[in-house]
Amino acid sequence: MNNRENRVLVAMSGGVDSSTVCMLLQEQGFKIEGITMRMWDAPKNFTKYGEELPDYIVDAQRLAQKLNFPHHILDIREDFKKIVVDYFADEYLNGRTPNPCVVCNRHIKWKLLVEEADRLNCQYIATGHYAKIVRQNGHAYIARGIDTKKDQSYFLWDVSPEILERAIMPLGAMTKDETREEAISKGFEALAKKKESMEICFVDDDYRNFLKEHYGDKLAEIGKGHFVDEGGKKIGEHEGFPFYTIGQRKGLGIALGHPAYVTKINPRRNTVMLGDKSMLETKEMLVENYQIIDRADFVDSERAIETQIRYKSHSTPSQIEFIDENNLIVRFQEPISAVTPGQSAAFYIGERLLGGGVIADSKALKKAKKRLEKQ
């Protein structure tokens, strides 16, 4: 290897996953540069009030010192607020359910990782994602990690193939338990037992409290609205449509004497429709702003395309019909529940991620189908 080819920039979160990546790559002979992006100063990230740096940056610095490689801090709080946090709030304020990790991966993390890798003369970038990089037909693809409980490929559908050519994901071939065991074997037992965050990185608890704290003026403009039944009849008052998501059952604040689910949100009228579980089922949906690596995967494949509509859910056999460069229709073999506008749809053949897009609402689907009928 020449000097650049032996160098890798590792995205460090201060947790056991990215720290173990550093250990593994160092063992393989790579020269490590570590980088931690300071994106949002949530109170949960500071042990004591008034500390200069959040805990996760301090933890990453300590790990770099122990393993003797340089560590860099990239302060991107302003851009992160504009690109990710405001998008997150805007989606809820427009009656959709956002997927901030996908937006962050596309427009923040991976983009900046490559830029910083070039600045630091690193050929490769590495992360602690539980996913793999595979090659097929001349393309680099994401694939599911072997740990099905931790697989993070769903969030990576919008990362460009050009970036994937330079990416390394060592944990895709490991389970979470194996990652912890690796850290313990290297003498980092406390790190291995460190509690990991399962929530959105900038939200301390419930997203509704976050919206109240940071976007209260916009919520006040929306105000309270009404729950309605399938026929549009008002059946109760709600706190404002941004506080609800498709498929929600708990925390509705209304008793109807039977299980009720959020089946539709109308931002214009500030209404939230409630119904039984069967009303959530559908066999088709529209996907907007899709990004795929190779359309041949969808045309020439002998295996069924499977579509995943939320993190932790199973992927479902489906057929894909391309409408234009921005829209496609997904038709499922079996009814699927709680298709949620704003969430991501990720497409797979087996374990290989082909791409994805953003789920549109039912009105957009109807318009798209009418356009197809006229063609």
N, C-alpha and C positions, 0 to 999 in steps of 0.2 A: 504493500500500500504506500502511495505517496502521502505527503503531509496532510492534504485536505481529505483524502479518502479514508484516513484513519481517525477522522474527527467527527464527533456526533454531539449535537445540541439536544439535551434532554429537558423536556418540560417538567418542572418539579412543582408538585402541589404541597410538599411537606409531609405527605402521607406514606404509607408502607408501599403502595403500588409503584409510584414513580421512583421512590428511593431504591426499591429492589431492582428496578430497571437499570439504575446507575451501577449497582453492584454487578449485575449480570454482564453488562456491556464492558465494564472495566476489566472483568475477568477474561472477556473475549479479546482483549487487546486494544480496545478503542480508547482514544484520548477524549475524556468527557469535558464538556462545558455544560453547566447547569443554568437554567433560567426559570424564574418564577414571575408570572404576570400578576401585578397588583391591580385587580379589576374593580373590587368593591369592598369598602371597609364596613362590613356588617359587624354589629356588636358581638356576635357569637365568636368572632375571630380574634378577640382580644381578651386575654385572661384578666388583665387589670386595665381599668380606665386610664387613659392618658398615655398608654404605651405608643412608641413611635411607629413600630412595625407590627402588623398582624402576626399571630402565632404561626401561621403556616409558612410565612417567609422566614421567620426565625428558625423554625424546624428545618427548612430546606438549607439554610445557611450552615447550620450545625452539621448536617449530614455531609455537605460538600467539604467542610473543614476536616471531618473525620476521614473521608475518603481521599482528601487532598486533590481536589480539582476546583477550578474557578466557578464562582456562582454570580449570576447577574440578576438584577431586579429591573423589570420593565413596567413602569407606571403607566397604565392605560386606562385609568379610572374615567377620564373625560370621554374618551371614545366608547368605552364599554357602556357608559350611561346612555349615550346617544344611540348607539347601534343595537344594544341588547336590552337594556332595562326599559327604555322608552318603547321599544317594539313590544316587549312583554306586556306593559300596561295598555298600550294602544289596542292590542288584540282583545284583551278583556273588555276594554271600553267600546269595542265594536262587536261584541257578542261572540267572539271566537276564543278558542283555548290555545294559547301560544306554546311553542316548543323552543324555549330560549337556548337550550344546549346545541341544537342544530344550527341556529343563527350564529351563535358564538363560534362554533367549530368552523363554519364557512368564512365568516367575515372578520374574526378576531384571532383565535388561537393559531390555526394552521397557517394562515396568511402571515402573521407576525413571526411565527416560528421559522418559516423559510427565509423571511427578510433578515432576521437576526442570525440565522445560520450562515447566510452569505456574508454578513458583516463580520462574523467571527471566524470565517474561513472553515466552516464545517460542511462536509458533503451531505451528512445525514441528519435527520431529526428523529427523535424517539419520544414516545409517550407511554404512560402506564395504562392505556386502554386494554380491556379484555376483548381483543379482536385480532385478526390476522391480516397479513398482506399476502395475496396469492397472485400468480400470473397465469393468464390464459389468453390465447389468440393475440399475443403481442400487447396486452393491456395489464396494468396493475389494478387489482380489485381489493376491496375489503372483504373479509369473510368472517363468519361467526367465530368467536373464541370457543375453546373446548368446554369452558365452564358455562353451562347453559344458564345458570342463575345470575351470572355476572356479565354475560355477553353485552357489549356496548356498540355493536355494529350498527344498530338501528339509528343511532345519533350521528353517524358518519356518512350518510348517503350523499351529502352535498360537498364533501371534500373532493377537490379536483384530482383527476388521474395524474397530472403533472406533479402534484405534491406527494401523492402516494408512491411515486417512483423513488422518492428520497426517504420514505418513512420506514421506521423499524418499530415493531410492537412485540416485544419479547413475551409479554404476559398472555398473548393469545393462545399459547401452547401450554398454559398453566392454569390450575384452579386457584381460587383465592386462598385456600388452605395451604397449597404448595408455595404460594408467594409469602405467606406469613412464616412458613417453615424455613424458607430460604433466608429471610431476614434474621430469624432467630439463630440459624446456623452461622451467620456472620457476626453474631454478637449484638444484634439490635432487637432484643426481646421487648423492650418498652415500646419501640416503634411498631413492632408486629402486633402488639395488643392495643394500639391506639384506636380509639373509636373513630369510625369513618362517617362522614356526612352523607346522608341519603337524600337530602333535599336540594333544591335549587340554591346555588352558592350565595346568592345575594338576598335570599328570603330567610328570615330567622325562624318563622313558624308557619302560619297560614298566609297564603298569598293575599287574602282579603285584608288582613291587618297591614300588610305591606302597601297595598293600594290606598288604604285610608291614610297612612302616614305620609306617603310621598305624592299621591295624586288625589288628595281629598277634595280639592277645588273642582276637579272634573267630575268626581262622584257626586258632589253636591248639585252640580248642574243636571245630572241624570235624575237623581232623587229616587224615591220609592215608586214601585210599579205594582202590577197585578199578576198573580198566577191565573192562568186560564185553562180550561179543559180543551179537549180536542175540537169542540165546536166553537171555541172562542169565548165561552161564557166565563166571566170573572168568578173565581172561587176563593180568592184570598189575596192578601197584600204581601209583597216581598220587599227586600231591602234595596233593590236595584239590580238590573240584569247582569252587571259585571261580576256579581258574587256567586254566579251559578254556572255549571258546565253540563254539557250533554251527558246523560246517564247518571247524574247525581241523584242519590236517594236520601242520604243522611244530611242533617243540618238544614233542611228546607224550612223549618219553623212553621209547618202547617200539618194538621192532623185531618186526614180524610177518611179514616176508618179502614184503609187498605193501603198496601204498598204503592207509592207513587214515585215516578222517575221524571227527571227533566228530559223532555223529548224534543223541544224546540225553543230557541231564544230569538225574540224579535226586538232588535235594538231600537228600531224606529218608533215602535209603540211602547217600548219598555215593558214587554210582557214575557213571561216564562210559562211555556206550556207544560203541563203535567199529564202523565198517562201511565198505563201499565207497561210492563216490560216488553210486551210484544210490539208496541209502537216504536221501539228502538231498533227493530230489525229491518235490514235492507239487504238487497243483493247487488247493489251497484252504487258507485260514487264517482264524482269528478275529482281529478287531481290536477292542480295548477302548478305552474312554474317548476315543472319536473326537470331533473338532471339525470341523465343516464350515460353510461360509458360507451355502450355499443348497441345500437338498435337491433343488430343481428341476433343478440341474445334473446330478444322477444319474438323474432320472426322465425329463426332457424332452430330453436331449441326443441329437442325431443322430450324434455322434461317440463312439467307444469311450472309456470311462474307462480310463486307464492307471495302474498302481500301481507305485511304486518302494519297494523294501524295505530299501535301505541306500544310504548316500552313495556316489556314484561308480558305482552300478549303473544299468543301463538300466531304464526303466519298461516294464511289460508289460501288454498288453490284458487286461482283466478285467471281470467282472460283480460288482456289489455288491448284497448282500441285507441290508437293515436288519432287525435282530432287535428292538431296543428303543432307548432313548435312549443306551445306553452301549456296545452291541455291534453289530457287523456282520460278515458273512462275505464274504470276497473269494474269487472263483473265477476262476482264471487260464485263459486260452485254451490255453496250453501249460504243461507242467510247469516249475516254478521251483525253484531249488536253494537250500538252506541258509536257509530261513525261520527267523529267530532271535527267540525270545521276548525282549521288552524293547526291541527295536529299533523304529524308527518305520516305519509305512507311510504314504506320501504319495500323494494322488490327484490326477491331472492330466487335463485335456482339452487336448490340444495342449501349449502352453507354460504354460497357466494352472493354478495350484495351487488345488485345490478345498477342501483340508483334509487331515486325516490322523488317525492314531491309533496306539496301541501294540499291537504284535503279541503275541498270547497264545500259550500253549503248546498242544500237541495235546490234552491232557486237557480243557482249557476248550472247545476246538473240538468235541469229542465231546459234551460236555454241552449245548452250544448247539444242535447238530444234533438231539439228542433232544428238546429243548424245542420246536423247530420241528415235529418229527413229531407232537407231541401237540396242536399248535394246530389 
